[in-house]
């Protein structure tokens, strides 16, 4: 099979369909736990109605700052929960494809281990590194934007593409880490020469598709169900559960595509690295 974006994503979709029962089994616990944590965080913060109604903050309202802080903390909790749920799912799904762990009991597969911590710390290191790269290049970009007409629009877009292409070259680290094979960011960059656009497409397109579907679904719920039954915690839980399930389908497509590329670039050329 030719290693291009269309073929790789088609393979990933076929792999998910063939293994749909395992996908449900592997994703069920992370999705349910994530939805429960998100619902609890929104309920405790009192911001759960924002799921169904836009929130308009008045800058002159003395409680506006406190509201922004509360919403920010809630989102941080949700992001942290998403990170842990993602890793809980990603590692066994990588391992299923790369080393065939499908026969293990789900409780064993989803057990937290030092491998999971390495995965999380490496993810945060990558995010911080890309953020630093973005900040380092944003200063000269801003200076050029003040001199060259139109560059203040094109410059940030080009910078985001450059950072995305650079970050995508490191992604082979994660399937390797899931199966305990040493493959750092530098070696991943070396192995993925000429594959930047392929990897960026894998990183972006599956999640972009699920985001579009999630927006459509949330708008349908807000337009159809909320006027009929009204906003409620139970409706919010169902909404969050459905949106998280969609997100994990996107994650599964992304992971399966990366695992396939890893097999092609690393496993078949293990003697040369």
Wavefront OBJ file of the C-alpha trace (Angstrom):
o trace
v 0.000 0.000 0.000
v 1.297 3.428 -0.958
v 2.031 5.535 2.100
v -0.121 8.567 1.270
v -2.763 10.337 3.335
v -5.803 8.939 1.529
v -4.600 5.327 1.787
v -3.518 5.654 5.410
v -6.814 7.203 6.550
v -8.787 4.653 4.522
v -6.831 1.883 6.254
v -7.543 3.443 9.658
v -11.283 3.626 8.958
v -11.344 -0.002 7.791
v -9.375 -1.080 10.853
v -11.889 0.623 13.154
v -14.838 -0.965 11.387
v -13.321 -4.442 11.477
v -12.453 -4.033 15.176
v -15.544 -2.035 16.192
v -16.357 -4.337 19.110
v -12.867 -3.915 20.552
v -13.105 -0.165 19.935
v -16.263 -0.036 22.056
v -14.659 -2.156 24.775
v -11.439 -0.120 24.905
v -13.116 3.305 24.727
v -16.111 2.634 26.979
v -14.474 3.208 30.364
v -12.381 6.280 29.368
v -15.376 7.930 27.663
v -17.766 7.288 30.556
v -15.268 8.439 33.202
v -14.456 11.553 31.187
v -18.135 12.410 30.700
v -18.858 11.969 34.407
v -15.904 14.153 35.442
v -16.811 16.859 32.930
v -20.453 16.838 34.009
v -19.490 17.028 37.680
v -17.082 19.912 37.023
v -19.709 21.872 35.079
v -22.360 21.142 37.704
v -20.169 22.177 40.654
v -19.056 25.356 38.891
v -22.635 26.253 38.001
v -21.697 26.737 34.337
v -23.566 23.734 32.973
v -26.248 25.844 31.243
v -23.503 27.252 29.020
v -23.707 23.913 27.194
v -27.071 25.025 25.796
v -27.071 28.816 25.984
v -24.320 31.295 25.014
v -22.779 33.136 27.954
v -22.509 36.920 27.581
v -20.193 38.591 30.078
v -20.607 42.270 30.877
v -17.157 43.842 31.476
v -18.754 46.261 33.945
v -20.265 43.464 36.005
v -18.268 43.212 39.275
v -18.636 39.409 39.149
v -17.394 39.122 35.541
v -13.786 38.495 36.586
v -14.808 35.788 39.053
v -16.944 34.180 36.345
v -14.027 34.132 33.908
v -11.765 32.541 36.547
v -14.401 29.934 37.380
v -14.928 29.052 33.714
v -11.157 28.895 33.205
v -10.667 26.505 36.120
v -13.527 24.343 34.873
v -11.958 24.114 31.429
v -8.562 23.239 32.938
v -10.151 20.397 34.892
v -11.849 19.164 31.729
v -8.593 19.309 29.761
v -6.744 17.401 32.506
v -9.478 14.755 32.581
v -9.348 14.509 28.779
v -5.569 14.030 28.863
v -5.801 11.127 31.311
v -8.761 9.535 29.496
v -6.968 9.851 26.153
v -3.820 8.151 27.439
v -5.911 5.439 29.108
v -7.360 4.668 25.681
v -4.442 5.479 23.364
v -1.827 3.136 24.803
v -3.914 -0.072 24.682
v -5.260 0.868 21.241
v -1.710 1.337 19.943
v -0.674 -1.941 21.552
v -3.645 -3.808 20.083
v -2.539 -2.878 16.585
v 1.217 -3.158 17.070
v 1.647 -6.129 19.420
v -1.796 -7.741 19.487
v -3.077 -7.172 23.007
v -6.712 -7.680 22.013
v -6.960 -10.971 23.876
v -6.172 -9.482 27.263
v -8.858 -8.649 29.774
v -10.003 -5.059 29.444
v -9.282 -4.371 33.113
v -5.659 -5.391 32.570
v -5.333 -3.441 29.339
v -6.621 -0.223 30.924
v -4.537 -0.512 34.113
v -2.435 2.593 34.774
v 1.327 2.055 34.652
v 4.623 3.997 34.430
v 4.229 3.756 30.651
v 1.158 5.981 30.935
v 3.078 8.622 32.920
v 5.869 8.641 30.329
v 3.262 9.121 27.629
v 1.682 12.081 29.454
v 4.994 13.758 30.332
v 6.243 13.374 26.756
v 2.999 14.869 25.451
v 3.327 17.879 27.735
v 7.002 18.261 26.794
v 6.035 18.314 23.120
v 3.272 20.859 23.731
v 5.596 23.116 25.721
v 8.313 22.804 23.075
v 5.917 23.732 20.279
v 4.541 26.623 22.341
v 8.086 27.904 22.881
v 8.783 27.591 19.149
v 5.595 29.486 18.399
v 6.521 32.285 20.794
v 10.107 32.505 19.498
v 8.991 32.995 15.896
v 5.988 35.196 16.696
v 8.201 38.173 17.613
v 9.918 38.507 14.192
v 6.588 37.707 12.538
v 4.973 40.639 14.341
v 7.839 42.905 13.307
v 7.442 41.873 9.665
v 3.689 42.392 9.924
v 4.290 46.014 10.881
v 6.456 46.536 7.772
v 4.886 44.318 5.069
v 1.199 44.971 4.273
v -0.940 41.885 4.719
v 1.774 39.893 6.463
v 0.024 40.299 9.826
v -2.605 37.886 8.437
v -0.468 35.563 6.315
v 2.390 35.458 8.849
v 0.483 33.776 11.719
v -1.029 31.259 9.305
v 2.401 30.353 7.910
v 3.788 30.131 11.442
v 1.031 27.747 12.554
v 1.650 25.552 9.509
v 5.405 25.521 10.187
v 4.921 24.593 13.848
v 2.337 21.970 12.885
v 4.659 20.388 10.324
v 7.518 20.398 12.839
v 5.431 18.888 15.633
v 3.927 16.225 13.388
v 7.417 14.877 12.635
v 7.746 13.861 16.300
v 4.593 11.744 16.409
v 6.315 8.399 15.812
v 7.574 8.709 19.384
v 4.136 7.845 20.769
v 3.380 4.494 19.106
v 6.950 3.496 19.985
v 6.432 4.541 23.593
v 3.187 2.569 23.789
v 5.082 -0.651 23.043
v 8.144 0.266 25.122
v 10.502 0.800 22.196
v 13.006 3.675 22.547
v 12.323 6.297 19.902
v 12.827 9.908 20.961
v 11.659 13.061 19.252
v 14.961 13.516 17.403
v 14.915 10.020 15.907
v 11.258 10.422 14.995
v 12.110 13.589 13.063
v 14.900 11.734 11.273
v 12.655 8.797 10.339
v 9.822 10.959 9.027
v 11.778 12.910 6.451
v 9.506 13.682 3.520
v 6.383 12.699 5.522
v 5.573 16.045 7.183
v 2.332 16.722 5.303
v 1.199 13.116 5.704
v 1.652 13.256 9.479
v 0.091 16.712 9.777
v -2.932 15.440 7.880
v -3.201 12.458 10.228
v -2.937 14.764 13.254
v -5.553 17.239 12.025
v -8.138 15.661 9.702
v -9.660 12.932 11.953
v -10.139 15.398 14.809
v -11.415 18.131 12.473
v -14.055 15.737 11.175
v -15.260 14.792 14.648
v -15.292 18.469 15.713
v -17.590 19.297 12.797
v -19.887 16.381 13.699
v -19.831 17.431 17.358
v -20.848 20.998 16.454
v -23.710 19.707 14.326
v -24.860 17.349 17.097
v -24.663 19.976 19.859
v -26.584 22.496 17.736
v -29.254 19.897 16.988
v -29.641 19.130 20.684
v -29.838 22.843 21.524
v -32.375 23.485 18.751
v -34.557 20.377 19.128
v -34.336 18.897 22.624
v -33.725 21.947 24.817
v -36.951 23.762 23.752
v -38.939 20.576 24.359
v -37.558 19.254 27.654
v -35.514 22.238 28.825
v -31.878 22.324 29.921
v -31.038 19.832 32.656
v -28.090 18.026 34.197
v -29.234 14.717 32.709
v -29.450 16.210 29.215
v -26.018 17.746 29.710
v -24.605 14.336 30.718
v -26.071 12.689 27.620
v -24.751 15.522 25.432
v -21.258 15.361 26.925
v -21.232 11.564 26.613
v -22.149 11.708 22.926
v -19.610 14.440 22.183
v -16.852 12.562 24.012
v -17.714 9.365 22.130
v -17.361 11.234 18.838
v -14.021 12.642 19.980
v -12.692 9.188 20.803
v -13.687 7.896 17.385
v -11.500 10.663 15.962
v -8.706 9.694 18.366
v -9.005 6.041 17.331
v -8.733 6.930 13.619
v -5.698 9.091 14.359
v -4.013 6.432 16.508
v -4.638 3.638 13.999
v -3.234 5.789 11.184
v -0.117 6.660 13.217
v 0.373 3.019 14.183
v 0.198 2.004 10.523
v 2.752 4.659 9.529
v 4.954 3.532 12.431
v 4.827 -0.053 11.168
v 5.823 1.069 7.690
v 8.603 3.468 8.682
v 10.040 1.766 11.748
v 9.147 -1.897 12.058
v 10.086 -2.707 8.460
v 13.345 -0.757 8.703
v 14.428 -1.676 12.231
v 17.890 -2.618 11.065
v 18.635 0.900 9.891
v 17.871 2.873 13.058
l 1 2 3 4 5 6 7 8 9 10 11 12 13 14 15 16 17 18 19 20 21 22 23 24 25 26 27 28 29 30 31 32 33 34 35 36 37 38 39 40 41 42 43 44 45 46 47 48 49 50 51 52 53 54 55 56 57 58 59 60 61 62 63 64 65 66 67 68 69 70 71 72 73 74 75 76 77 78 79 80 81 82 83 84 85 86 87 88 89 90 91 92 93 94 95 96 97 98 99 100 101 102 103 104 105 106 107 108 109 110 111 112 113 114 115 116 117 118 119 120 121 122 123 124 125 126 127 128 129 130 131 132 133 134 135 136 137 138 139 140 141 142 143 144 145 146 147 148 149 150 151 152 153 154 155 156 157 158 159 160 161 162 163 164 165 166 167 168 169 170 171 172 173 174 175 176 177 178 179 180 181 182 183 184 185 186 187 188 189 190 191 192 193 194 195 196 197 198 199 200 201 202 203 204 205 206 207 208 209 210 211 212 213 214 215 216 217 218 219 220 221 222 223 224 225 226 227 228 229 230 231 232 233 234 235 236 237 238 239 240 241 242 243 244 245 246 247 248 249 250 251 252 253 254 255 256 257 258 259 260 261 262 263 264 265 266 267 268 269 270 271 272 273
